[in-house]
Amino acid sequence: MSSPPPGLTRFFDAVVPILRGDAPASAARAIEPGYSAHDVARLAMFGGMVRRQRALLLEKVFRATCAAWALEAPEGFEEAVAAHLADEGGAEPDYPSIALGFADRVASAAPSWVAEVADWEECLHRLRVVGAPPVDPGLRGPVLARAYSFDVPAWTKAARRGVVARPTASPTPVLAFRDREETLRRLRPGPGHVAALAVARGEATPEALASVVPAEAIATAAAELTELGLLAEPGPRGHTEAR
């Protein structure tokens, strides 16, 4: 594919700050002097649409976070969205990636329990859309492990249905992954699951963990995780195969 003409490239470079809201639409006249007042008004309108769509993506991905933060500081979420989009690196239409890193923004400004909700919603977005972590050896696909101070997955599900209240402390470990049908799943792991994951990833052996988790419990948990599609199927000669 041939490159666009230099003049067109310069114009697009000038338009990006306008679409981001960092420059007025009239700045396009510096590159395209023939731009009329009508053209400037249309560009300003289009820039507003782009900025609104970027904000709407964050509002959609982090719906429960917005509801949680509203209990603590009604303007907090909106301010975090504005700050995140101001720092986000461009107006190109890679909308799904705009959400990545927003949980860190929330963590820097919101109460810790609100930050946990944002972290979980970003986990869901990473596994469903974009930004999933690399697949570890022994696993069938990407897995995100979290330890929350309350049942964040259940709270998030309720909040998205309109049930919002400050949570009750209840330490909650959770594994998020995609099953064999690529459906997003979550599991509250027990000691056997944690041990089976460590063994599958080559971080420990059943013998080394025997004083903490019996080998039979590890084997049972490994079979369950394999059936769920979290662990890779055993391959030939004792190896595992991940997609």
Contacts in CASP RR format, 6 or more apart in sequence:
PFRMAT RR
TARGET T0000
AUTHOR 0000-0000-0000
METHOD contacts of the structure
MODEL  1
MSSPPPGLTRFFDAVVPILRGDAPASAARAIEPGYSAHDVARLAMFGGMV
RRQRALLLEKVFRATCAAWALEAPEGFEEAVAAHLADEGGAEPDYPSIAL
GFADRVASAAPSWVAEVADWEECLHRLRVVGAPPVDPGLRGPVLARAYSF
DVPAWTKAARRGVVARPTASPTPVLAFRDREETLRRLRPGPGHVAALAVA
RGEATPEALASVVPAEAIATAAAELTELGLLAEPGPRGHTEAR
3 9 0 8 1.000
4 12 0 8 1.000
7 31 0 8 1.000
10 31 0 8 1.000
11 28 0 8 1.000
11 31 0 8 1.000
11 32 0 8 1.000
14 27 0 8 1.000
14 28 0 8 1.000
14 30 0 8 1.000
14 31 0 8 1.000
15 28 0 8 1.000
15 43 0 8 1.000
15 91 0 8 1.000
16 90 0 8 1.000
16 91 0 8 1.000
16 92 0 8 1.000
17 23 0 8 1.000
17 27 0 8 1.000
18 24 0 8 1.000
18 25 0 8 1.000
18 27 0 8 1.000
18 28 0 8 1.000
18 43 0 8 1.000
18 44 0 8 1.000
18 47 0 8 1.000
19 46 0 8 1.000
19 47 0 8 1.000
19 48 0 8 1.000
19 50 0 8 1.000
19 51 0 8 1.000
19 91 0 8 1.000
20 51 0 8 1.000
20 85 0 8 1.000
20 86 0 8 1.000
20 90 0 8 1.000
20 91 0 8 1.000
21 47 0 8 1.000
21 48 0 8 1.000
21 51 0 8 1.000
24 44 0 8 1.000
25 40 0 8 1.000
25 41 0 8 1.000
25 43 0 8 1.000
25 44 0 8 1.000
25 47 0 8 1.000
26 40 0 8 1.000
28 35 0 8 1.000
28 39 0 8 1.000
28 40 0 8 1.000
28 43 0 8 1.000
29 35 0 8 1.000
29 40 0 8 1.000
35 43 0 8 1.000
50 91 0 8 1.000
51 85 0 8 1.000
53 95 0 8 1.000
54 85 0 8 1.000
54 88 0 8 1.000
54 91 0 8 1.000
54 95 0 8 1.000
54 98 0 8 1.000
55 81 0 8 1.000
55 82 0 8 1.000
55 85 0 8 1.000
57 95 0 8 1.000
57 96 0 8 1.000
57 98 0 8 1.000
57 99 0 8 1.000
58 81 0 8 1.000
58 84 0 8 1.000
58 85 0 8 1.000
58 98 0 8 1.000
58 99 0 8 1.000
58 102 0 8 1.000
59 66 0 8 1.000
59 81 0 8 1.000
61 99 0 8 1.000
61 102 0 8 1.000
61 121 0 8 1.000
61 122 0 8 1.000
61 125 0 8 1.000
62 77 0 8 1.000
62 99 0 8 1.000
62 102 0 8 1.000
62 106 0 8 1.000
62 118 0 8 1.000
62 121 0 8 1.000
62 122 0 8 1.000
63 121 0 8 1.000
63 159 0 8 1.000
63 160 0 8 1.000
64 117 0 8 1.000
64 120 0 8 1.000
64 121 0 8 1.000
64 155 0 8 1.000
64 156 0 8 1.000
64 159 0 8 1.000
64 160 0 8 1.000
65 77 0 8 1.000
65 106 0 8 1.000
65 114 0 8 1.000
65 117 0 8 1.000
65 118 0 8 1.000
65 121 0 8 1.000
66 77 0 8 1.000
67 159 0 8 1.000
67 162 0 8 1.000
67 164 0 8 1.000
68 113 0 8 1.000
68 114 0 8 1.000
68 117 0 8 1.000
68 155 0 8 1.000
68 159 0 8 1.000
68 164 0 8 1.000
69 76 0 8 1.000
69 77 0 8 1.000
69 80 0 8 1.000
69 106 0 8 1.000
69 110 0 8 1.000
69 114 0 8 1.000
70 77 0 8 1.000
70 164 0 8 1.000
71 164 0 8 1.000
71 165 0 8 1.000
71 166 0 8 1.000
72 110 0 8 1.000
72 111 0 8 1.000
72 114 0 8 1.000
73 110 0 8 1.000
76 109 0 8 1.000
76 110 0 8 1.000
79 109 0 8 1.000
80 102 0 8 1.000
80 105 0 8 1.000
80 106 0 8 1.000
80 109 0 8 1.000
80 110 0 8 1.000
81 102 0 8 1.000
83 105 0 8 1.000
84 101 0 8 1.000
84 102 0 8 1.000
84 105 0 8 1.000
85 98 0 8 1.000
88 98 0 8 1.000
96 125 0 8 1.000
96 129 0 8 1.000
96 130 0 8 1.000
97 130 0 8 1.000
97 131 0 8 1.000
99 122 0 8 1.000
99 125 0 8 1.000
99 129 0 8 1.000
100 122 0 8 1.000
100 125 0 8 1.000
100 126 0 8 1.000
100 130 0 8 1.000
100 131 0 8 1.000
101 122 0 8 1.000
102 118 0 8 1.000
102 122 0 8 1.000
103 115 0 8 1.000
103 118 0 8 1.000
103 119 0 8 1.000
103 121 0 8 1.000
103 122 0 8 1.000
106 114 0 8 1.000
106 115 0 8 1.000
106 118 0 8 1.000
107 115 0 8 1.000
107 118 0 8 1.000
107 119 0 8 1.000
110 118 0 8 1.000
112 149 0 8 1.000
113 149 0 8 1.000
113 150 0 8 1.000
113 166 0 8 1.000
113 167 0 8 1.000
116 148 0 8 1.000
116 149 0 8 1.000
116 150 0 8 1.000
116 152 0 8 1.000
117 152 0 8 1.000
117 155 0 8 1.000
117 156 0 8 1.000
117 159 0 8 1.000
119 146 0 8 1.000
119 152 0 8 1.000
120 146 0 8 1.000
120 148 0 8 1.000
120 152 0 8 1.000
120 153 0 8 1.000
120 156 0 8 1.000
120 174 0 8 1.000
121 156 0 8 1.000
123 144 0 8 1.000
123 146 0 8 1.000
123 176 0 8 1.000
124 176 0 8 1.000
124 184 0 8 1.000
125 131 0 8 1.000
126 132 0 8 1.000
126 133 0 8 1.000
126 142 0 8 1.000
126 144 0 8 1.000
127 142 0 8 1.000
127 144 0 8 1.000
127 176 0 8 1.000
127 177 0 8 1.000
127 178 0 8 1.000
127 184 0 8 1.000
128 184 0 8 1.000
132 142 0 8 1.000
133 142 0 8 1.000
133 143 0 8 1.000
133 144 0 8 1.000
134 142 0 8 1.000
135 141 0 8 1.000
135 142 0 8 1.000
135 242 0 8 1.000
135 243 0 8 1.000
136 143 0 8 1.000
136 201 0 8 1.000
137 200 0 8 1.000
137 201 0 8 1.000
137 202 0 8 1.000
137 240 0 8 1.000
137 242 0 8 1.000
138 200 0 8 1.000
138 201 0 8 1.000
138 202 0 8 1.000
138 231 0 8 1.000
138 232 0 8 1.000
138 240 0 8 1.000
138 242 0 8 1.000
139 197 0 8 1.000
139 200 0 8 1.000
139 201 0 8 1.000
139 230 0 8 1.000
139 231 0 8 1.000
139 232 0 8 1.000
139 242 0 8 1.000
140 180 0 8 1.000
140 229 0 8 1.000
140 230 0 8 1.000
140 231 0 8 1.000
140 232 0 8 1.000
140 233 0 8 1.000
140 242 0 8 1.000
140 243 0 8 1.000
141 177 0 8 1.000
141 178 0 8 1.000
141 230 0 8 1.000
141 232 0 8 1.000
141 242 0 8 1.000
141 243 0 8 1.000
142 177 0 8 1.000
142 178 0 8 1.000
143 175 0 8 1.000
143 176 0 8 1.000
143 177 0 8 1.000
143 197 0 8 1.000
143 230 0 8 1.000
144 175 0 8 1.000
144 176 0 8 1.000
144 177 0 8 1.000
145 173 0 8 1.000
145 174 0 8 1.000
145 175 0 8 1.000
145 176 0 8 1.000
145 189 0 8 1.000
146 152 0 8 1.000
146 173 0 8 1.000
146 174 0 8 1.000
146 175 0 8 1.000
146 176 0 8 1.000
147 171 0 8 1.000
147 172 0 8 1.000
147 173 0 8 1.000
147 174 0 8 1.000
148 171 0 8 1.000
148 172 0 8 1.000
148 173 0 8 1.000
148 174 0 8 1.000
149 169 0 8 1.000
149 170 0 8 1.000
149 171 0 8 1.000
149 172 0 8 1.000
150 167 0 8 1.000
150 168 0 8 1.000
150 169 0 8 1.000
150 170 0 8 1.000
150 171 0 8 1.000
150 172 0 8 1.000
151 167 0 8 1.000
151 170 0 8 1.000
151 172 0 8 1.000
152 167 0 8 1.000
152 172 0 8 1.000
152 174 0 8 1.000
153 172 0 8 1.000
153 174 0 8 1.000
153 186 0 8 1.000
155 167 0 8 1.000
158 164 0 8 1.000
172 188 0 8 1.000
173 188 0 8 1.000
173 189 0 8 1.000
173 190 0 8 1.000
173 194 0 8 1.000
174 186 0 8 1.000
174 187 0 8 1.000
174 188 0 8 1.000
174 189 0 8 1.000
175 186 0 8 1.000
175 187 0 8 1.000
175 188 0 8 1.000
175 189 0 8 1.000
175 193 0 8 1.000
175 197 0 8 1.000
175 230 0 8 1.000
176 184 0 8 1.000
176 185 0 8 1.000
176 186 0 8 1.000
177 184 0 8 1.000
177 185 0 8 1.000
177 186 0 8 1.000
177 187 0 8 1.000
177 228 0 8 1.000
177 229 0 8 1.000
177 230 0 8 1.000
178 184 0 8 1.000
178 185 0 8 1.000
179 185 0 8 1.000
179 228 0 8 1.000
179 229 0 8 1.000
179 230 0 8 1.000
180 229 0 8 1.000
185 228 0 8 1.000
185 230 0 8 1.000
187 193 0 8 1.000
187 228 0 8 1.000
187 230 0 8 1.000
189 197 0 8 1.000
190 221 0 8 1.000
191 212 0 8 1.000
191 213 0 8 1.000
191 217 0 8 1.000
192 213 0 8 1.000
192 217 0 8 1.000
192 218 0 8 1.000
192 220 0 8 1.000
192 221 0 8 1.000
193 221 0 8 1.000
193 224 0 8 1.000
193 225 0 8 1.000
194 213 0 8 1.000
195 204 0 8 1.000
195 206 0 8 1.000
195 209 0 8 1.000
195 212 0 8 1.000
195 213 0 8 1.000
195 217 0 8 1.000
195 218 0 8 1.000
195 221 0 8 1.000
196 218 0 8 1.000
196 219 0 8 1.000
196 221 0 8 1.000
196 222 0 8 1.000
196 225 0 8 1.000
196 231 0 8 1.000
197 225 0 8 1.000
197 231 0 8 1.000
198 204 0 8 1.000
198 209 0 8 1.000
199 205 0 8 1.000
199 206 0 8 1.000
199 209 0 8 1.000
199 218 0 8 1.000
199 222 0 8 1.000
200 222 0 8 1.000
200 225 0 8 1.000
200 231 0 8 1.000
200 232 0 8 1.000
200 240 0 8 1.000
206 215 0 8 1.000
206 218 0 8 1.000
206 219 0 8 1.000
207 215 0 8 1.000
209 218 0 8 1.000
222 231 0 8 1.000
225 231 0 8 1.000
226 232 0 8 1.000
226 233 0 8 1.000
226 234 0 8 1.000
231 240 0 8 1.000
232 240 0 8 1.000
232 241 0 8 1.000
232 242 0 8 1.000
232 243 0 8 1.000
233 240 0 8 1.000
233 241 0 8 1.000
234 240 0 8 1.000
235 241 0 8 1.000
END
